Amino acid sequence: MKKLGLLLLLFISGSNYAQDSISVLFIGNSYTYVNNLPTVFNNLTQSLGDISTVDSKTNGGYTFQNHLSDAITHTKIHSRQWDFVVIQGQSQEPSFPTDQVNAQSLPPAVALADSVYNNWYCSQAVYFMTWGRQNGDPQWDSISTFDGMNARLRNAYMRIADSANASVSPVGVAWKYVRDNHPTINLYSSDGSHPSMEGTYLAACTFYSSLFRKSAVGASYTGGLAPSIAAQLQAAARLVVLDSISTWHLRGKEDLTVADFGQVINDFTVDFTNSSEHATSYEWDFGDGTSSIDHSPTHVYTVEGNYTVSLIATSECGTDTLLTTVVISSATSATAQANSEMLTVKTISSNVYQITGWYGDIPSIHVQDAMGRDVAIQLEQTNGILLNMNDLGRGIYFVRFEGKSQKLQVKLLVH
């Protein structure tokens, strides 16, 4: 498959070539209003030649639920069509036991994101991944150290973002990077919890790289810090964010619409499954002179051959195009291609796939993400192999089958 514009994205993601403009609403508490993070972010943005329109709703100690229950928060959300709305929970709540977070924090956090989406289809909810306290939180062993608390915050914010179809600004990960690699830089105020100016500046650099997907390195605005310190914080944010954009589910406002589809081939008939995101209309070109505007069409080819199929997905958020080649021959009955070998890949339901066509001994099965890391999934070996991938985050995964006589790989997309 070929994604149009990908090469251009790779070139611009780390450099400030053109002026960009975004609007951002920060919803949070004292971690956001101490040192006035929105203003520091705005000043940083301007010094890099870009434009940001910012506003904030930050009440001390506010939880996700407090904001969800506050009419003023919703008034702020609905005050304009925001490109990004940053959502931050109370500093401790995402680090608490998983069952407690799932019951008390995750539902209102997701409901806030829903309010953002309901205000404007093209708004993006971005969770503010905060940091562990300087010496951890003594309330229970799992968060009694910085590393323990920071790891739980990271995992919780990623889980919340997955549930809300949202992205994350990984400030807590940048925080750990600076603590590990620049231990002389003090990111904390005297209470060991709130940010020092260095901490706020690091957060602003992380948000700049997250929302603009560009590096803050070289910014003339330093927030009053020594230029050498500011440069180290700028570089830390660049490394953490731009090296792992897909991990944090970050998209620019111009890249919100994503065209995507799969296909199952049965002789000359192809069933196309549309899995595009933030799209409201679709234009298919089947490569044989015919087209369709259906969501997920079925197309019958009349002649064997290789056909370039394109899907143009469009909404008020933008347009994206995906191209792939479909091979039609009498040997493709009920199959989908997998590394030039033949396996049947059938979508049972959202993120649930049935794979048949394996012959011989029962294979060992390994699943890896796009970074090559092993992941665990629910798997049943009845009537073929049933893969339930709903517990995984969005992205591309590679399912590797290995037996005594053959090795195959299937690439699957989790939405």
Secondary structure, 3 states (H helix, E strand, C coil): CEECCHHHHHHHCCCCCCCCEEEEEEEECHHHHCCCHHHHHHHHHHHCCCEEEEEEEECCCCCHHHHHCCHHHHHHHCCCCCCEEEECCCCCHHHCCHHHHHHHHHHHHHHHHHHHHHHCCCCEEEEECCCCCCCCCCCCHHHCCHHHHHHHHHHHHHHHHHHHCCEEECHHHHHHHHHHHCCCCCCECCCCCCECHHHHHHHHHHHHHHHHCCCCCCCCCCCCCCHHHHHHHHHHHHHHHHCCCCCCCCCCHHHCCECCEEEEEECCEEEEEECCECCCEEEEECCCCCEECCCCCEEECCCCEEEEEEEEEEECCEEEEEEEEEEECCCCCCEEEECCEEEEEEEEECCEEEEECCCCCCCEEEEEECCCCEECCEEECCCCEEEECCCCCCEEEEEEEECCCCEEEEEEEEC
